[in-house]
Each structure stands twice: as C-alpha cells, then as structure tokens.
Amino acid sequence: MIKSKTVYLLTKEEVETHQISSTLSTGNPFYDFLKAELDVDSEKMLDCRKIDIAENIQTLWYITADKLGIDSVSVSMCLLSVGPKVNKDLKDNEICIYEGFICDNEE
C-alpha cells in the first residue's frame, strides 16, 4: 500500500530495460513494469501525474531514442501526454509514487 508517497530505487538494469515505450524497451515498458513490481492488476490504468522519475531516467530514454534513430520530439510528445515527470530532488534511478497513482478504469 502506497502511503502519501513512496520512493523506490531501480537498478541500472531495470532503468535500461524498462523505458517509456515498447519501441525503446528491451523488456516490459515502464508502466507495465511498475504494475508488475507493485502487484497492480494489469487491467488498471496508472495516473502518470502521480509518478515522478529521476532526471537520469528521462535522459536515458532520450539517449536510447537517439541511438534507435527516433526523433527526440517523439519522445517529448510521449512524455507530455503519458509520461512521468522529472523530480530533480530524486537521486539517480529513483522513482516516486504518490498515493492515488492507480486510476479507476471508469474515470
């Protein structure tokens, strides 16, 4: 159960493997990974406004996109519409999950 907020430290491998989209990921995309790790029903939606990431995670997503020949604007649009936001207070590889991050599918 998430209290008001909980900070998790991801491993370097988790950060590299589970990126914002299936195009960038070598494993489950970021939100699917979070659902599995936090034991959230796969049918539930997550509220991206209540999930923060460390700056190095977002930077890695841009670097990976560049290596794959994906325009950085595409990554920016993805982050603007469904991406978690950077929290500069988080240390490398940290994510912060806030209470209420699981959406009711009827909303």
C-alpha positions in Angstrom: 0.0 0.0 0.0 1.4 3.4 -1.0 1.3 6.0 1.8 1.3 9.7 0.8 4.4 8.9 -1.3 7.0 6.2 -1.6 10.4 6.4 -3.3 11.8 3.3 -5.0 15.4 2.7 -6.2 15.6 0.9 -9.5 18.7 -1.0 -10.6 20.7 0.3 -13.6 19.5 -2.8 -15.5 15.8 -2.0 -14.7 16.2 1.6 -15.8 17.9 0.5 -19.1 15.4 -2.3 -19.8 12.0 -0.7 -18.9 11.7 2.5 -20.8 8.7 4.8 -21.5 7.6 2.9 -24.7 7.7 -0.6 -26.1 9.8 0.9 -29.0 12.6 1.8 -26.6 12.3 -1.1 -24.2 14.0 -4.4 -24.3 11.7 -5.6 -21.6 8.2 -4.6 -20.5 7.6 -0.8 -21.0 7.9 1.4 -17.9 4.3 1.4 -16.7 3.8 -2.4 -17.3 7.0 -3.0 -15.3 5.6 -0.8 -12.5 2.3 -2.7 -12.4 4.1 -6.0 -12.1 6.6 -4.8 -9.5 3.9 -3.2 -7.4 1.4 -6.0 -7.8 -1.2 -3.8 -9.6 -3.8 -5.6 -11.8 -2.6 -5.4 -15.4 -6.1 -4.1 -16.4 -5.8 -1.0 -14.2 -4.5 2.3 -15.5 -1.8 4.3 -13.7 -2.0 8.1 -13.3 1.2 9.5 -14.7 0.7 12.7 -12.8 1.4 10.8 -9.6 4.6 9.2 -10.7 7.9 11.1 -10.7 11.3 9.9 -12.1 14.9 11.0 -11.6 16.4 13.1 -14.3 18.8 10.4 -15.3 16.0 8.1 -16.3 14.4 10.6 -18.7 17.9 11.4 -20.1 18.4 7.7 -20.8 15.1 7.5 -22.7 16.3 10.3 -25.0 19.7 8.7 -25.5 18.1 5.4 -26.3 15.7 7.0 -28.8 18.6 8.8 -30.5 20.5 5.5 -30.8 17.4 4.0 -32.5 17.0 6.9 -34.8 13.8 8.1 -33.1 13.3 11.9 -33.1 13.5 13.5 -29.7 10.3 15.3 -30.4 8.5 12.0 -30.5 9.9 11.2 -27.0 8.9 14.6 -25.8 5.3 14.2 -27.1 5.1 10.8 -25.4 6.3 12.2 -22.1 4.0 15.2 -22.3 1.0 13.0 -22.9 1.6 9.9 -20.8 5.0 10.3 -19.2 6.0 10.7 -15.7 7.6 14.0 -14.8 11.2 14.6 -13.6 11.7 15.4 -10.0 15.1 16.9 -9.6 15.1 16.1 -5.9 15.3 12.4 -6.7 18.7 10.7 -6.9 19.7 8.7 -9.9 17.5 5.7 -10.7 14.8 6.7 -8.2 11.1 6.9 -8.8 8.5 8.4 -6.5 5.0 7.1 -6.5 2.2 9.2 -4.9 -1.0 8.0 -3.2 -3.8 7.6 -5.8 -1.5 6.5 -8.6 -3.9 3.7 -9.6 -6.9 5.0 -11.6 -10.4 3.7 -11.5 -10.9 2.5 -15.1 -14.3 4.2 -15.2 -12.8 7.7 -14.8 
